[in-house]
Amino acid sequence: MKHSLFTAVLLAGFATANAADSYPNKPVRVLVPFAPGGVVDTSTRILTNKISEKLGWQFVVDNRPGANGFIATGTAARASADGYTLLSAHTGEFAVTPLLFKNTPYDFDRDFVPIIMISDAPMLVVVNASSPFNSLKDLIAGAKAKPGQLAFGSPGSGSVNHMATEWLITAAGAKALHVPYKGGAPAVSAVASNEVVFTVAGLPGVLPHLQAKRVKVLGVTTAKRSPQVPDYMSAQEAGIPGVDASIWVGLFAPKGTPKEVLAALYKASADVLTQPDVKKRYGQVGGAETTTMGSAEFTKRVRADLERYRKVAAQVGIQQQ
């Protein structure tokens, strides 16, 4: 009996080692909860294409948008933990969506293990080009002077942008009026056309309006200035300590994926993300910095962001559906 048990354990160990040594021996599917062309999709394709060029690995980026990210994230949660189905997701899927819905088809701690944080990008606080506000400090002072009267647009109630704005405003001791739109582009356009006073958005959505001089940027939602947009003051500089809202994109695997496979995926990704041309590309695409944050630290970040936004949701009265 002991001999049989020892043999079984030994064979299992060999199987795991062999699987890791030969990984990947077929295409790796990467699920994305967004349509092609967005920041998460583009970030994923930059990474997978570069790994393919360098190592010859094959990837299939599988876009499954809709249903608040439930389709892609739920599919990944139920996938075999063999390294051949991964998830590329951003802050919203794990730090915001669970606060909005009582029943989600996935749970971060139960179903996933982070592989690597791919990129991290600040959000920009944007007003109309003709706005009397010329800095983030000015905007906060205006919001305090007219509590609940300055309107801000967002891509929708409960979006990362909405939650980041509420965090910024409440931490400053001010109040503003939320106006949800159906996406980030309409929210920025609303600022450009003076429908709302301000919005919080990523660089890709702001850049065309900024170049056309329809909007101006007052600052960023992070604690420090961003190397990608160093001219804009941070939340801390504006007198709002404790606010550090950014949008990260990361690669995740189903819980139980062999450690050797996770290590291979991490190394392949980190080697690519430190290349100067890749770092430049991420800066151009999303105003993002590439990172090599590994599983343990990334897990802490996801949990910390969830708790931060949980407090924001409670402060502004956002209820789970």
C-alpha positions, 0 to 999 in steps of 0.5 A: 500500500505504501509502495503504491502511494509512493509510486502515485505521488512520484508519477504525479510529480513527474507529470507536473514537471513534464507538463511544465517542461513542454508548456505550451504545446498548443495555443493558449487562449486568453479571454478578454471581457472587452471588444477588440480595439480597447485598452485591455484588448490592445494591451493583451495583444501587444504582450502575446504578440511579442511573446510569440515573436520571441518564443514562438508560443501561440496565443488566441485572444478570445474577446467575450464582451458584455454582461459586465464582464461576466461572460469572459471572467466566468468562462475563465473561472470554470476553465481547466487549470492547465495554463491553456485558458487565461484571463486578461482583465482590468481593475473593474472585474475584480475591484469594482464589479463584485461591489455592484452585484450580489451574485457574480459567476466568479470570485477572485480568491476562490477562482483565480491566481494572478500571473503578472500585472501587465500595465498601470495607467493613471486617469486624467481629470478633464474639463472643457478648454474654456473652463475657468478651472485651470488646476485640480485644486481649482476644481475641488475649490469649485466643487466645495463652493457649490456642493452637489452642483458641478456635474461630472460624466462617467462611462456608467454607474459603477464603472471604474472611472465613476468610482475613481471620481467619487473617491477623489471628490469624497476624499477632498470633502466635496460633493458633485453631481454624477451624470452617467453616459453609455461609455467613456467616449460619450462622457469625454464628448460631453465635457468637450460640448459643455454638457458636464463640467468634468470627467475622469478618463484614460489618456486614449479617450482624451487625446483626440479632444486634447489635440483638438483643443476642446478639453484641458487636463487638470491633473491625475487621480494617482498619488504621484505624477505619472511619468507618461503625463508628467505635466499634470499634478497628482491628487496629493499635490492638489491637497487630496492625500490618500487617493491613488486611483489607476487602471491596471491590466493583468494576466490571470490563470484559473486557481490550481494552475501548476506553479511551474506553468505560472512561472513560465508565463510570468518569465515570458511576460516579464522579459517582454514587458521590460523591453524599451520598445514595448514600454514605449508602445504601452505608453503610446496606447494607454498612457500606461507604464509596464510593470513586472509585478508578480503574483503575491504583490498583485494579489495584495493590490487587487484586494487593497483596491477592492477594499478602497472601492468598497469604502467609496461605494458605502460613502456614496450609497451604491447598492448591490443589485 
